[in-house]
């Protein structure tokens, strides 16, 4: 099941909030891309010169916001009555997390993965979690040799 299938099965409110989350990220990207290029160069130099210590610090800075993003997504999916209450904190978390991810690149190619998690915010838990095993997924990928 892909994220698009999950989004189709989600309610109208979830789809609207996901589109809002995506548009917030798109609008934030306009001013953050040029600034992000400069900060990416600076953080890259700091990581190289400190032999990776700043990379660890930048990752530790990202972790609480990542936890808020995934935690609010988990609550959105599991506890339906909290959805109206999670709307404002969730979108604020999207803004702060996307800004942080755009300005501080702690690993190469990491921004694309982080942006995907952020843009699908009410469903970020589904983007991050592994697919549910089905009977088709358990079948062996090879054909056993036949005798004779």
N, CA, C and O atoms as a DFTB+ gen file, in Angstrom:
592 C
 N C O
     1  1       0.845      -1.168       0.000
     2  2       0.000       0.000       0.000
     3  2       0.898       1.241       0.000
     4  3       1.755       1.388       0.871
     5  1       0.706       2.106      -0.949
     6  2       1.520       3.310      -1.059
     7  2       0.900       4.435      -0.240
     8  3      -0.221       4.322       0.254
     9  1       1.648       5.515      -0.109
    10  2       1.145       6.660       0.646
    11  2      -0.037       7.300      -0.078
    12  3      -0.928       7.854       0.565
    13  1      -0.053       7.229      -1.401
    14  2      -1.195       7.766      -2.148
    15  2      -2.457       6.955      -1.872
    16  3      -3.546       7.521      -1.774
    17  1      -2.322       5.639      -1.745
    18  2      -3.474       4.804      -1.384
    19  2      -3.982       5.157       0.016
    20  3      -5.188       5.235       0.250
    21  1      -3.051       5.367       0.933
    22  2      -3.433       5.727       2.298
    23  2      -4.109       7.089       2.306
    24  3      -5.082       7.299       3.029
    25  1      -3.593       8.015       1.501
    26  2      -4.186       9.346       1.429
    27  2      -5.587       9.309       0.844
    28  3      -6.460      10.066       1.267
    29  1      -5.806       8.425      -0.133
    30  2      -7.148       8.280      -0.699
    31  2      -8.132       7.726       0.329
    32  3      -9.302       8.109       0.337
    33  1      -7.665       6.828       1.192
    34  2      -8.532       6.245       2.206
    35  2      -8.740       7.172       3.398
    36  3      -9.684       6.990       4.167
    37  1      -7.865       8.165       3.556
    38  2      -7.986       9.089       4.683
    39  2      -9.223       9.962       4.492
    40  3      -9.750      10.094       3.387
    41  1      -9.659      10.540       5.573
    42  2     -10.830      11.400       5.515
    43  2     -10.535      12.723       4.821
    44  3      -9.383      13.055       4.543
    45  1     -11.580      13.457       4.553
    46  2     -11.471      14.741       3.864
    47  2     -10.641      15.726       4.689
    48  3      -9.823      16.460       4.133
    49  1     -10.842      15.748       6.001
    50  2     -10.100      16.661       6.867
    51  2      -8.600      16.375       6.806
    52  3      -7.794      17.304       6.753
    53  1      -8.225      15.106       6.813
    54  2      -6.813      14.729       6.740
    55  2      -6.220      15.126       5.401
    56  3      -5.092      15.616       5.352
    57  1      -6.949      14.927       4.317
    58  2      -6.444      15.316       2.997
    59  2      -6.261      16.821       2.894
    60  3      -5.282      17.284       2.309
    61  1      -7.188      17.593       3.454
    62  2      -7.074      19.051       3.423
    63  2      -5.853      19.504       4.227
    64  3      -5.097      20.366       3.779
    65  1      -5.665      18.926       5.405
    66  2      -4.531      19.299       6.250
    67  2      -3.222      18.896       5.582
    68  3      -2.243      19.639       5.660
    69  1      -3.180      17.746       4.931
    70  2      -1.961      17.327       4.235
    71  2      -1.639      18.290       3.100
    72  3      -0.473      18.628       2.900
    73  1      -2.631      18.735       2.364
    74  2      -2.398      19.708       1.276
    75  2      -1.907      21.031       1.857
    76  3      -1.021      21.667       1.286
    77  1      -2.479      21.450       2.994
    78  2      -2.010      22.674       3.655
    79  2      -0.552      22.527       4.085
    80  3       0.249      23.446       3.917
    81  1      -0.222      21.378       4.635
    82  2       1.147      21.114       5.059
    83  2       2.101      21.165       3.869
    84  3       3.190      21.730       3.963
    85  1       1.691      20.579       2.762
    86  2       2.529      20.586       1.562
    87  2       2.715      22.010       1.039
    88  3       3.826      22.389       0.670
    89  1       1.647      22.800       1.003
    90  2       1.741      24.163       0.491
    91  2       2.563      25.053       1.420
    92  3       3.269      25.947       0.953
    93  1       2.479      24.818       2.721
    94  2       3.324      25.566       3.654
    95  2       4.793      25.293       3.347
    96  3       5.610      26.214       3.342
    97  1       5.129      24.037       3.094
    98  2       6.507      23.673       2.770
    99  2       6.946      24.276       1.445
   100  3       8.079      24.742       1.323
   101  1       6.062      24.272       0.451
   102  2       6.397      24.841      -0.855
   103  2       6.647      26.348      -0.727
   104  3       7.594      26.875      -1.311
   105  1       5.804      27.030       0.030
   106  2       5.970      28.476       0.223
   107  2       7.251      28.771       1.009
   108  3       7.958      29.732       0.706
   109  1       7.547      27.952       2.010
   110  2       8.774      28.150       2.783
   111  2      10.019      27.884       1.951
   112  3      11.076      28.458       2.214
   113  1       9.905      27.024       0.954
   114  2      11.051      26.671       0.142
   115  2      11.565      27.852      -0.674
   116  3      12.762      27.935      -0.949
   117  1      10.690      28.756      -1.060
   118  2      11.092      29.882      -1.910
   119  2      12.183      30.724      -1.249
   120  3      13.218      30.948      -1.876
   121  1      12.005      31.204      -0.008
   122  2      13.104      31.980       0.581
   123  2      14.220      31.111       1.174
   124  3      15.353      31.571       1.318
   125  1      13.903      29.860       1.518
   126  2      14.902      29.048       2.216
   127  2      15.918      28.389       1.289
   128  3      17.000      28.022       1.747
   129  1      15.612      28.226       0.009
   130  2      16.557      27.555      -0.893
   131  2      17.851      28.349      -1.040
   132  3      18.926      27.772      -0.875
   133  1      17.798      29.660      -1.344
   134  2      19.071      30.381      -1.452
   135  2      19.830      30.454      -0.126
   136  3      21.051      30.299      -0.096
   137  1      19.114      30.686       0.953
   138  2      19.754      30.747       2.266
   139  2      20.280      29.370       2.646
   140  3      21.350      29.250       3.242
   141  1      19.521      28.326       2.299
   142  2      19.939      26.962       2.603
   143  2      21.217      26.566       1.904
   144  3      22.012      25.801       2.449
   145  1      21.430      27.084       0.684
   146  2      22.685      26.794      -0.018
   147  2      23.881      27.342       0.754
   148  3      24.907      26.674       0.881
   149  1      23.742      28.561       1.266
   150  2      24.835      29.162       2.035
   151  2      25.050      28.442       3.365
   152  3      26.187      28.164       3.745
   153  1      23.966      28.140       4.068
   154  2      24.120      27.453       5.353
   155  2      24.596      26.015       5.157
   156  3      25.305      25.477       6.007
   157  1      24.212      25.390       4.043
   158  2      24.684      24.037       3.755
   159  2      26.196      24.047       3.572
   160  3      26.887      23.149       4.051
   161  1      26.709      25.057       2.883
   162  2      28.146      25.166       2.691
   163  2      28.840      25.392       4.040
   164  3      29.872      24.784       4.324
   165  1      28.270      26.264       4.859
   166  2      28.876      26.553       6.162
   167  2      28.825      25.341       7.088
   168  3      29.822      25.011       7.729
   169  1      27.668      24.674       7.162
   170  2      27.572      23.502       8.047
   171  2      28.433      22.360       7.532
   172  3      28.993      21.602       8.324
   173  1      28.547      22.228       6.213
   174  2      29.421      21.191       5.654
   175  2      30.869      21.417       6.044
   176  3      31.575      20.476       6.406
   177  1      31.312      22.670       5.970
   178  2      32.681      22.996       6.386
   179  2      32.869      22.741       7.871
   180  3      33.899      22.205       8.281
   181  1      31.893      23.116       8.681
   182  2      31.999      22.898      10.127
   183  2      32.073      21.407      10.455
   184  3      32.818      20.998      11.345
   185  1      31.300      20.602       9.735
   186  2      31.315      19.156       9.991
   187  2      32.671      18.567       9.616
   188  3      33.221      17.745      10.348
   189  1      33.210      18.994       8.462
   190  2      34.509      18.468       8.022
   191  2      35.621      18.912       8.961
   192  3      36.460      18.104       9.358
   193  1      35.631      20.198       9.319
   194  2      36.696      20.712      10.172
   195  2      36.644      20.146      11.590
   196  3      37.680      20.021      12.242
   197  1      35.457      19.805      12.068
   198  2      35.346      19.261      13.427
   199  2      35.383      17.739      13.436
   200  3      35.142      17.117      14.471
   201  1      35.681      17.141      12.297
   202  2      35.751      15.689      12.147
   203  2      34.453      15.006      12.537
   204  3      34.467      13.932      13.137
   205  1      33.335      15.626      12.198
   206  2      32.032      15.003      12.387
   207  2      31.303      15.360      13.667
   208  3      30.140      14.994      13.836
   209  1      31.963      16.066      14.571
   210  2      31.319      16.383      15.851
   211  2      30.122      17.294      15.642
   212  3      29.086      17.105      16.279
   213  1      30.246      18.288      14.756
   214  2      29.113      19.166      14.499
   215  2      27.978      18.414      13.807
   216  3      26.812      18.761      13.994
   217  1      28.295      17.401      13.019
   218  2      27.251      16.570      12.408
   219  2      26.407      15.883      13.461
   220  3      25.187      15.781      13.328
   221  1      27.063      15.414      14.502
   222  2      26.338      14.783      15.606
   223  2      25.475      15.817      16.321
   224  3      24.326      15.541      16.667
   225  1      26.029      17.008      16.542
   226  2      25.260      18.056      17.215
   227  2      24.053      18.486      16.382
   228  3      22.971      18.703      16.927
   229  1      24.231      18.611      15.057
   230  2      23.117      18.985      14.192
   231  2      22.043      17.895      14.183
   232  3      20.847      18.186      14.155
   233  1      22.486      16.643      14.208
   234  2      21.523      15.542      14.273
   235  2      20.757      15.561      15.595
   236  3      19.551      15.315      15.623
   237  1      21.453      15.852      16.675
   238  2      20.787      15.939      17.981
   239  2      19.822      17.116      18.041
   240  3      18.814      17.049      18.744
   241  1      20.114      18.191      17.316
   242  2      19.200      19.327      17.239
   243  2      17.935      18.949      16.471
   244  3      16.850      19.435      16.788
   245  1      18.065      18.087      15.466
   246  2      16.943      17.666      14.633
   247  2      16.021      16.689      15.372
   248  3      14.812      16.694      15.140
   249  1      16.567      15.866      16.244
   250  2      15.801      14.783      16.878
   251  2      14.557      15.218      17.646
   252  3      13.520      14.576      17.479
   253  1      14.584      16.270      18.482
   254  2      13.343      16.642      19.180
   255  2      12.233      17.074      18.225
   256  3      11.064      16.760      18.450
   257  1      12.591      17.789      17.166
   258  2      11.583      18.227      16.203
   259  2      11.061      17.049      15.390
   260  3       9.879      16.994      15.051
   261  1      11.949      16.108      15.081
   262  2      11.535      14.885      14.406
   263  2      10.572      14.104      15.293
   264  3       9.579      13.560      14.810
   265  1      10.866      14.048      16.593
   266  2       9.977      13.366      17.531
   267  2       8.603      14.020      17.612
   268  3       7.584      13.332      17.659
   269  1       8.578      15.357      17.629
   270  2       7.292      16.073      17.625
   271  2       6.517      15.804      16.346
   272  3       5.305      15.589      16.383
   273  1       7.211      15.815      15.218
   274  2       6.554      15.590      13.932
   275  2       5.934      14.197      13.869
   276  3       4.764      14.048      13.515
   277  1       6.707      13.197      14.206
   278  2       6.219      11.818      14.144
   279  2       5.199      11.561      15.257
   280  3       4.226      10.836      15.047
   281  1       5.411      12.143      16.421
   282  2       4.466      11.956      17.529
   283  2       3.099      12.543      17.232
   284  3       2.080      11.904      17.494
   285  1       3.063      13.758      16.686
   286  2       1.763      14.351      16.347
   287  2       1.106      13.597      15.199
   288  3      -0.120      13.499      15.142
   289  1       1.910      13.067      14.288
   290  2       1.343      12.253      13.205
   291  2       0.738      10.969      13.758
   292  3      -0.343      10.556      13.338
   293  1       1.434      10.339      14.696
   294  2       0.917       9.116      15.312
   295  2      -0.385       9.397      16.046
   296  3      -1.344       8.631      15.945
   297  1      -0.411      10.517      16.796
   298  2      -1.639      10.885      17.496
   299  2      -2.768      11.191      16.513
   300  3      -3.918      10.826      16.761
   301  1      -2.456      11.854      15.405
   302  2      -3.462      12.183      14.391
   303  2      -4.116      10.908      13.848
   304  3      -5.331      10.847      13.660
   305  1      -3.297       9.914      13.607
   306  2      -3.802       8.666      13.024
   307  2      -4.559       7.844      14.070
   308  3      -5.602       7.271      13.756
   309  1      -4.056       7.776      15.300
   310  2      -4.610       6.870      16.294
   311  2      -5.770       7.465      17.112
   312  3      -6.695       6.739      17.475
   313  1      -5.734       8.769      17.406
   314  2      -6.713       9.376      18.306
   315  2      -7.494      10.429      17.525
   316  3      -7.107      11.597      17.480
   317  1      -8.587      10.007      16.918
   318  2      -9.366      10.879      16.055
   319  2      -9.924      12.116      16.745
   320  3      -9.913      13.183      16.131
   321  1     -10.413      12.043      17.981
   322  2     -10.977      13.253      18.590
   323  2      -9.962      14.378      18.797
   324  3     -10.356      15.534      18.954
   325  1      -8.668      14.064      18.800
   326  2      -7.651      15.091      19.009
   327  2      -7.282      15.849      17.730
   328  3      -6.512      16.807      17.789
   329  1      -7.805      15.446      16.599
   330  2      -7.400      16.069      15.336
   331  2      -7.586      17.580      15.308
   332  3      -6.663      18.276      14.886
   333  1      -8.719      18.132      15.730
   334  2      -8.822      19.599      15.711
   335  2      -7.804      20.278      16.634
   336  3      -7.331      21.376      16.341
   337  1      -7.471      19.619      17.748
   338  2      -6.494      20.193      18.672
   339  2      -5.063      20.075      18.141
   340  3      -4.205      20.884      18.495
   341  1      -4.801      19.085      17.302
   342  2      -3.465      18.879      16.749
   343  2      -3.190      19.724      15.512
   344  3      -2.048      19.789      15.056
   345  1      -4.202      20.364      14.967
   346  2      -4.045      21.106      13.724
   347  2      -3.013      22.223      13.858
   348  3      -2.061      22.273      13.078
   349  1      -3.180      23.112      14.821
   350  2      -2.270      24.250      14.961
   351  2      -0.867      23.808      15.410
   352  3       0.114      24.222      14.791
   353  1      -0.733      22.976      16.471
   354  2       0.620      22.552      16.835
   355  2       1.303      21.741      15.729
   356  3       2.517      21.834      15.546
   357  1       0.527      20.956      15.003
   358  2       1.107      20.167      13.920
   359  2       1.642      21.026      12.802
   360  3       2.745      20.786      12.310
   361  1       0.878      22.029      12.389
   362  2       1.350      22.913      11.321
   363  2       2.524      23.779      11.790
   364  3       3.418      24.079      10.998
   365  1       2.534      24.183      13.062
   366  2       3.700      24.904      13.590
   367  2       4.932      24.004      13.609
   368  3       6.038      24.454      13.313
   369  1       4.742      22.745      13.954
   370  2       5.845      21.791      13.920
   371  2       6.353      21.616      12.494
   372  3       7.559      21.503      12.274
   373  1       5.439      21.592      11.525
   374  2       5.840      21.486      10.113
   375  2       6.703      22.682       9.730
   376  3       7.740      22.514       9.089
   377  1       6.290      23.888      10.115
   378  2       7.046      25.094       9.759
   379  2       8.441      25.073      10.373
   380  3       9.431      25.302       9.680
   381  1       8.518      24.799      11.669
   382  2       9.815      24.813      12.355
   383  2      10.707      23.686      11.844
   384  3      11.894      23.903      11.601
   385  1      10.160      22.504      11.680
   386  2      10.956      21.360      11.248
   387  2      11.445      21.541       9.816
   388  3      12.593      21.217       9.510
   389  1      10.592      22.053       8.938
   390  2      11.015      22.256       7.554
   391  2      12.094      23.338       7.480
   392  3      13.056      23.201       6.724
   393  1      11.942      24.406       8.255
   394  2      12.957      25.452       8.264
   395  2      14.286      24.907       8.764
   396  3      15.335      25.192       8.186
   397  1      14.246      24.134       9.822
   398  2      15.464      23.539      10.369
   399  2      16.098      22.571       9.368
   400  3      17.315      22.579       9.181
   401  1      15.282      21.747       8.730
   402  2      15.814      20.784       7.765
   403  2      16.402      21.482       6.542
   404  3      17.379      21.001       5.968
   405  1      15.814      22.617       6.135
   406  2      16.312      23.334       4.964
   407  2      17.605      24.090       5.258
   408  3      18.449      24.245       4.375
   409  1      17.760      24.552       6.478
   410  2      18.928      25.364       6.802
   411  2      20.126      24.566       7.289
   412  3      21.265      24.992       7.101
   413  1      19.896      23.430       7.904
   414  2      21.000      22.628       8.435
   415  2      20.957      21.258       7.776
   416  3      20.052      20.461       8.024
   417  1      21.937      20.999       6.942
   418  2      22.046      19.701       6.268
   419  2      23.106      18.890       6.993
   420  3      24.302      19.141       6.840
   421  1      22.668      17.924       7.778
   422  2      23.632      17.144       8.540
   423  2      24.104      15.897       7.794
   424  3      25.088      15.278       8.200
   425  1      23.427      15.519       6.721
   426  2      23.890      14.398       5.910
   427  2      23.518      14.654       4.454
   428  3      22.487      15.263       4.173
   429  1      24.359      14.188       3.524
   430  2      24.067      14.408       2.106
   431  2      22.802      13.666       1.694
   432  3      22.637      12.489       2.015
   433  1      21.928      14.335       1.000
   434  2      20.682      13.713       0.552
   435  2      19.635      13.607       1.636
   436  3      18.535      13.114       1.385
   437  1      19.951      14.055       2.828
   438  2      19.027      13.937       3.940
   439  2      17.846      14.878       3.843
   440  3      16.772      14.585       4.368
   441  1      18.035      16.018       3.170
   442  2      16.933      16.974       3.082
   443  2      15.753      16.399       2.321
   444  3      14.606      16.642       2.694
   445  1      16.007      15.644       1.266
   446  2      14.904      15.072       0.489
   447  2      14.084      14.097       1.322
   448  3      12.854      14.103       1.258
   449  1      14.757      13.266       2.099
   450  2      14.038      12.325       2.959
   451  2      13.257      13.061       4.045
   452  3      12.111      12.722       4.340
   453  1      13.892      14.071       4.634
   454  2      13.214      14.832       5.685
   455  2      12.038      15.625       5.117
   456  3      10.980      15.701       5.742
   457  1      12.220      16.217       3.934
   458  2      11.140      16.997       3.322
   459  2       9.939      16.110       3.012
   460  3       8.795      16.542       3.157
   461  1      10.190      14.877       2.589
   462  2       9.074      13.958       2.317
   463  2       8.300      13.656       3.592
   464  3       7.070      13.610       3.579
   465  1       9.015      13.450       4.689
   466  2       8.332      13.217       5.972
   467  2       7.515      14.429       6.390
   468  3       6.401      14.293       6.894
   469  1       8.074      15.611       6.179
   470  2       7.418      16.826       6.637
   471  2       6.219      17.167       5.761
   472  3       5.168      17.548       6.277
   473  1       6.358      17.038       4.454
   474  2       5.283      17.432       3.541
   475  2       4.031      16.571       3.683
   476  3       2.923      17.032       3.410
   477  1       4.203      15.344       4.102
   478  2       3.051      14.462       4.299
   479  2       2.619      14.458       5.755
   480  3       2.130      13.434       6.232
   481  1       2.775      15.549       6.478
   482  2       2.692      15.555       7.933
   483  2       1.557      14.759       8.559
   484  3       1.877      13.903       9.384
   485  1       0.309      14.929       8.280
   486  2      -0.589      14.125       9.107
   487  2      -0.366      12.634       8.899
   488  3      -0.766      11.819       9.730
   489  1       0.267      12.281       7.797
   490  2       0.517      10.870       7.502
   491  2       2.008      10.534       7.555
   492  3       2.429       9.529       6.983
   493  1       2.806      11.351       8.226
   494  2       4.253      11.108       8.306
   495  2       4.573       9.771       8.955
   496  3       5.577       9.139       8.624
   497  1       3.731       9.345       9.867
   498  2       3.937       8.044      10.513
   499  2       3.901       6.934       9.464
   500  3       4.704       6.002       9.525
   501  1       2.985       7.022       8.510
   502  2       2.902       6.011       7.457
   503  2       4.087       6.093       6.501
   504  3       4.535       5.070       5.983
   505  1       4.596       7.294       6.263
   506  2       5.755       7.440       5.374
   507  2       6.978       6.803       6.014
   508  3       7.787       6.177       5.330
   509  1       7.113       6.962       7.318
   510  2       8.282       6.458       8.025
   511  2       8.198       4.970       8.351
   512  3       9.211       4.272       8.310
   513  1       7.017       4.480       8.670
   514  2       6.894       3.104       9.139
   515  2       6.992       2.119       7.982
   516  3       6.602       2.440       6.860
   517  1       7.505       0.933       8.243
   518  2       7.605      -0.068       7.188
   519  2       6.221      -0.580       6.792
   520  3       5.282      -0.515       7.586
   521  1       6.095      -1.090       5.565
   522  2       4.788      -1.599       5.142
   523  2       4.373      -2.817       5.954
   524  3       5.208      -3.566       6.462
   525  1       3.084      -2.992       6.062
   526  2       2.537      -4.125       6.795
   527  2       2.731      -5.380       5.951
   528  3       2.477      -5.375       4.747
   529  1       3.180      -6.442       6.589
   530  2       3.415      -7.683       5.864
   531  2       2.090      -8.302       5.424
   532  3       1.124      -8.333       6.186
   533  1       2.058      -8.782       4.216
   534  2       0.888      -9.471       3.696
   535  2       1.311     -10.859       3.256
   536  3       2.496     -11.193       3.270
   537  1       0.356     -11.649       2.873
   538  2       0.673     -13.001       2.410
   539  2       1.566     -12.962       1.177
   540  3       2.459     -13.797       1.034
   541  1       1.334     -11.989       0.273
   542  2       2.155     -11.907      -0.939
   543  2       3.590     -11.535      -0.609
   544  3       4.516     -11.970      -1.294
   545  1       3.788     -10.729       0.440
   546  2       5.136     -10.311       0.793
   547  2       5.933     -11.442       1.434
   548  3       7.162     -11.383       1.475
   549  1       5.257     -12.464       1.931
   550  2       5.938     -13.556       2.613
   551  2       6.410     -14.639       1.634
   552  3       7.257     -15.464       1.976
   553  1       5.867     -14.629       0.438
   554  2       6.273     -15.634      -0.538
   555  2       7.756     -15.504      -0.851
   556  3       8.283     -14.391      -0.868
   557  1       8.448     -16.627      -1.102
   558  2       9.880     -16.552      -1.412
   559  2      10.119     -15.858      -2.748
   560  3       9.274     -15.909      -3.642
   561  1      11.253     -15.222      -2.878
   562  2      11.560     -14.480      -4.089
   563  2      12.205     -15.346      -5.153
   564  3      12.433     -14.895      -6.276
   565  1      12.497     -16.587      -4.804
   566  2      13.137     -17.482      -5.769
   567  2      12.286     -18.738      -5.931
   568  3      11.433     -19.055      -5.102
   569  1      12.542     -19.413      -6.989
   570  2      11.873     -20.706      -7.223
   571  2      12.793     -21.809      -6.717
   572  3      13.948     -21.878      -7.136
   573  1      12.310     -22.675      -5.825
   574  2      13.156     -23.760      -5.366
   575  2      13.454     -24.723      -6.512
   576  3      12.612     -24.928      -7.386
   577  1      14.634     -25.306      -6.512
   578  2      14.970     -26.221      -7.610
   579  2      14.064     -27.463      -7.596
   580  3      13.738     -28.005      -6.540
   581  1      13.679     -27.881      -8.771
   582  2      12.850     -29.078      -8.885
   583  2      13.744     -30.285      -9.054
   584  3      14.802     -30.228      -9.681
   585  1      13.295     -31.349      -8.491
   586  2      14.089     -32.581      -8.588
   587  2      13.714     -33.339      -9.851
   588  3      12.555     -33.338     -10.267
   589  1      14.671     -33.968     -10.439
   590  2      14.366     -34.853     -11.543
   591  2      14.657     -34.334     -12.830
   592  3      14.433     -35.011     -13.834
